[in-house]
């Protein structure tokens, strides 16, 4: 059985500039609950405590949104994302008090050790502790397995491969899932979080399921950073056709996607040239809007900014480097200044 996790109200926050209201959250969560989705993730796009100048100011607090989601569901579990260094145990404690029962603790794929305190706390306090290895395309499968074992040792009952850049394809996604499945205890689940920057979001999630992943993320209408996430209603249908049971009801999922989420979207989630450049360069998906703004400010092409960020191997938490890259590109392309000749 596949555990479906919806990220519309967390990863989708990037696409709406973190402006969802408690009323929006309650309506989406209620629809997902009726459709039989297992877990609904709710917070700022960069996790609890992410509302800031650097990551984007949210219109409402994480507490208001988590409380609204928990009040709108009858059976689904509410998840909160936490990035150590952005979120704190105080934020996680508050999220649990307001109804979150799943803690997803996210680190860069080589930095699992900074999650020890947060994963251990969640497990010790009765939450489902989930380890989230972001930017998983940046290291090979065996290295990821080593990081996953660390998260498992801290108390994670689920460890995720997170394709934050949408840079994986079905073969490389499956290789990483298989490596974790072989490395972890049988009772530890493997999860997969897809982005669609190379157009492979649903395909990667299907390949992950075939390789042994039993927790899969998606979002309604693909709402999420970059070109969006694996589109949840499409993923549910494809999993059913592939022989993987989810417990979700397809038509109610389609209805909440069409009737509730679509009207809230400022623009469709498509693989345009900028989003495709994210996946091709291997750049964090939430950098899309930041890169577009920086490119406009310095009159350079967004694709050039993203390729430069990929060359520098910039990762989440280094958003200030987007401005730096755009400014440097502008300097490189500026016409040379010619001074007057001596004595003129």
C-alpha positions in Angstrom: 0.0 0.0 0.0 1.3 3.4 -1.0 1.0 6.3 1.6 0.1 9.4 -0.4 1.3 12.7 1.0 0.0 16.0 -0.4 2.3 19.0 -0.5 0.0 21.5 -2.0 -0.2 23.5 1.2 3.6 23.5 1.8 5.6 23.1 -1.5 2.6 24.8 -3.2 3.2 27.9 -1.0 6.3 28.7 -3.2 4.0 29.2 -6.2 1.6 31.5 -4.4 4.3 33.5 -2.6 3.2 32.0 0.7 -0.2 33.8 0.5 -2.6 30.9 1.3 -5.1 31.9 4.0 -6.5 29.7 6.7 -9.7 29.5 4.8 -7.9 28.3 1.7 -6.0 25.7 3.7 -9.1 24.4 5.4 -10.9 24.0 2.1 -8.0 22.1 0.4 -7.4 19.9 3.4 -11.1 19.0 3.7 -11.2 18.0 0.1 -8.0 15.9 0.4 -9.4 14.3 3.5 -12.7 13.3 1.7 -10.6 11.9 -1.1 -8.7 9.5 1.2 -5.3 11.2 1.1 -3.2 9.9 4.0 -1.0 12.8 5.0 -1.4 16.6 4.3 1.7 18.7 4.7 1.1 22.3 5.9 3.6 25.2 6.5 5.6 27.9 4.9 7.3 26.6 1.7 10.6 26.5 3.6 9.0 24.8 6.6 7.8 26.1 10.0 9.6 29.3 10.8 10.4 30.0 7.2 8.5 33.3 6.9 11.3 35.9 6.5 12.7 38.5 4.1 15.1 35.9 2.7 12.6 33.1 2.1 9.5 35.1 1.6 7.0 36.6 4.0 3.9 34.6 4.6 0.5 36.2 4.8 -0.4 34.0 7.8 1.6 32.2 10.5 2.3 28.5 10.3 0.3 28.1 13.5 -2.8 29.6 11.9 -2.4 27.4 8.9 -1.7 24.1 10.7 -4.7 24.7 13.1 -7.0 25.4 10.1 -5.9 22.2 8.3 -6.2 20.1 11.5 -9.7 21.5 12.0 -10.8 20.6 8.4 -9.9 16.9 8.4 -11.6 13.8 10.0 -9.0 11.1 9.2 -5.9 12.5 7.4 -2.8 13.2 9.3 -1.3 16.7 9.3 2.5 17.0 8.6 4.8 19.9 9.3 8.1 20.4 7.5 11.1 21.6 9.5 14.6 22.6 8.2 17.1 22.7 11.1 18.5 26.2 11.2 15.2 27.7 10.0 12.7 25.9 12.2 13.3 25.1 15.9 12.0 22.6 18.4 9.8 25.3 19.7 8.1 25.5 16.3 7.7 21.8 16.1 6.2 21.6 19.6 3.7 24.3 18.6 2.9 22.4 15.4 2.2 19.2 17.4 0.0 21.1 19.9 -2.1 22.4 17.0 -2.6 19.0 15.4 0.4 18.0 13.4 1.3 14.3 14.0 4.0 13.9 11.3 7.3 15.7 11.5 9.3 15.9 8.2 12.8 17.0 9.1 14.7 18.2 6.0 18.4 18.6 5.4 20.8 18.8 2.4 21.5 15.3 1.2 25.0 15.3 2.8 24.0 16.9 6.2 21.7 14.3 7.9 23.7 14.7 11.1 22.2 18.2 11.7 18.7 16.5 12.0 19.5 14.3 15.0 18.0 16.5 17.6 14.8 17.2 15.7 14.1 13.6 14.5 14.8 12.2 17.9 12.5 14.7 19.6 9.7 13.9 17.2 10.0 10.2 17.6 10.2 10.5 21.4 7.1 12.7 21.5 4.9 10.3 19.5 5.1 11.9 16.1 5.9 10.0 13.0 9.5 11.1 12.4 10.4 11.4 8.7 13.9 12.2 7.4 14.0 14.3 4.2 17.2 14.2 2.1 17.0 17.2 -0.2 18.8 17.8 -3.5 19.4 14.0 -3.7 20.7 14.2 -7.3 23.9 15.7 -6.0 25.4 12.5 -4.5 25.4 8.9 -5.6 23.1 6.2 -4.3 25.6 4.6 -1.9 26.3 8.0 -0.3 22.6 8.7 0.1 22.1 5.3 1.7 24.8 6.2 4.3 22.9 9.5 5.1 19.6 7.6 5.3 21.0 5.2 7.8 22.0 8.1 10.0 18.4 9.5 9.9 17.1 6.0 10.7 19.5 5.7 13.7 18.0 9.0 15.1 14.5 7.6 15.1 13.1 8.2 11.6 10.5 5.6 10.6 10.5 7.0 7.0 13.4 8.3 5.0 12.9 10.3 1.8 14.8 10.8 -1.4 13.9 14.4 -2.3 14.4 15.5 -5.9 14.4 19.2 -5.0 15.8 20.2 -8.3 13.6 17.9 -10.5 16.9 16.7 -11.9 16.4 12.9 -11.6 15.0 10.7 -14.3 13.2 7.3 -13.7 16.4 5.2 -13.8 18.3 7.5 -11.4 15.3 7.8 -9.1 14.9 4.0 -8.9 18.6 3.5 -8.3 18.5 5.7 -5.2 15.3 4.2 -3.8 16.7 0.7 -4.3 19.9 1.7 -2.5 17.9 3.0 0.5 15.6 0.0 0.5 18.6 -2.3 0.7 20.4 -0.3 3.4 17.5 0.4 5.8 15.7 -1.9 8.2 12.6 -3.6 6.7 10.3 -1.7 9.0 11.7 1.7 7.9 9.8 3.0 4.9 11.4 4.8 1.9 9.7 7.9 0.5 10.1 9.8 -2.7 9.4 13.5 -3.4 9.4 14.5 -7.1 9.6 17.8 -8.9 8.6 18.1 -12.6 11.3 20.4 -14.0 12.4 17.7 -16.5 8.8 16.6 -17.1 9.5 13.3 -15.1 7.7 13.9 -11.9 5.0 11.3 -12.1 7.3 8.9 -14.0 9.9 9.2 -11.3 7.4 8.6 -8.6 6.2 5.4 -10.4 9.7 4.2 -10.8 10.3 4.9 -7.1 7.2 2.8 -6.2 8.4 -0.1 -8.3 11.8 0.1 -6.6 10.3 -0.1 -3.1 9.2 3.4 -2.1 5.9 3.3 -0.1 5.5 7.0 0.7 5.0 9.2 -2.3 4.5 13.0 -2.5 2.4 14.9 -4.9 0.4 18.1 -5.1 -3.0 19.0 -6.6 -2.6 20.4 -10.1 1.2 20.0 -9.5 1.2 23.1 -7.4 4.8 23.6 -6.1 8.2 25.2 -6.6 9.7 25.3 -10.1 7.6 23.4 -12.6 5.7 22.0 -9.7 5.5 18.6 -8.0 4.3 15.3 -9.3 0.6 16.1 -9.9 -1.2 14.2 -7.2 -4.4 13.3 -9.0 -2.4 12.1 -12.0 -0.1 10.1 -9.8 -3.0 8.4 -8.0 -4.5 7.3 -11.4 -1.1 6.2 -12.7 -0.4 4.2 -9.5 -3.7 2.5 -9.8 -3.1 1.5 -13.4 0.3 0.2 -12.3 -1.1 -2.0 -9.7 -0.2 0.0 -6.6 -3.0 0.6 -4.1 -3.3 4.0 -2.5 -6.7 4.1 -0.8 -7.4 7.4 -2.4 -10.5 8.1 -4.5 -9.6 9.5 -7.9 -12.8 11.5 -8.8 -12.9 13.4 -5.5 -9.2 14.2 -5.9 -9.9 15.5 -9.4 -12.7 17.6 -8.1 -10.7 19.3 -5.3 -7.9 19.9 -7.8 -10.2 21.5 -10.3 -12.7 23.3 -8.1 -10.6 24.4 -5.1 -7.0 24.6 -6.1 -7.0 25.7 -9.7 -8.8 29.0 -9.0 -6.1 29.8 -6.4 -3.2 29.4 -8.7 -1.6 32.6 -10.0 -0.3 30.7 -13.1 -0.3 27.2 -14.4 2.5 24.8 -13.4 4.2 24.2 -16.7 7.7 23.1 -17.9 8.7 26.4 -19.5 12.2 27.3 -20.4 13.1 28.7 -17.0 11.7 25.7 -15.1 13.4 23.3 -17.5 16.6 25.1 -16.9 16.2 24.5 -13.1 16.1 20.7 -13.7 18.9 20.7 -16.3 21.2 22.8 -14.1 20.2 20.8 -11.0 19.1 23.9 -9.0 16.8 24.0 -6.1 13.2 24.4 -7.4 12.2 27.2 -5.0 14.9 29.4 -6.6 12.6 29.9 -9.7 10.8 33.1 -8.7 13.9 34.5 -6.9 16.0 34.0 -10.1 13.4 35.6 -12.2 13.3 38.7 -10.0 17.1 38.9 -9.8 17.4 38.5 -13.6 14.9 41.3 -14.2 16.7 43.6 -11.7 20.1 43.2 -13.4 18.7 42.8 -17.0 20.1 39.3 -17.6 18.4 36.1 -18.7 16.9 33.9 -16.0 18.4 30.8 -17.7 21.8 32.2 -17.4 21.3 32.9 -13.7 20.1 29.4 -13.1 23.0 27.8 -15.1 25.5 29.9 -13.1 23.9 28.7 -9.8 24.1 25.1 -11.0 27.8 25.7 -11.8 28.4 27.0 -8.3 26.4 24.1 -6.8 24.3 26.5 -4.8 21.7 24.8 -2.5 18.7 25.8 -0.4 19.6 28.3 2.3 21.9 30.2 -0.1 19.3 32.4 -1.7 21.4 35.5 -1.3 23.8 34.0 -3.9 21.1 34.4 -6.5 21.5 38.2 -6.4 25.3 37.7 -6.5 25.2 35.5 -9.5 22.9 37.9 -11.4 25.0 40.9 -10.6 28.2 39.1 -11.7 26.6 38.0 -15.0 25.5 41.6 -15.6 29.1 42.8 -15.1 30.4 40.2 -17.5 28.0 41.2 -20.2 28.2 45.0 -19.7 29.9 46.8 -22.6 33.5 47.9 -21.9 33.8 51.5 -20.8 36.0 53.5 -23.1 37.6 56.7 -21.6 38.7 59.7 -23.4 42.2 59.6 -24.9 45.0 61.6 -23.1 45.1 65.2 -24.1 41.7 65.2 -25.7 
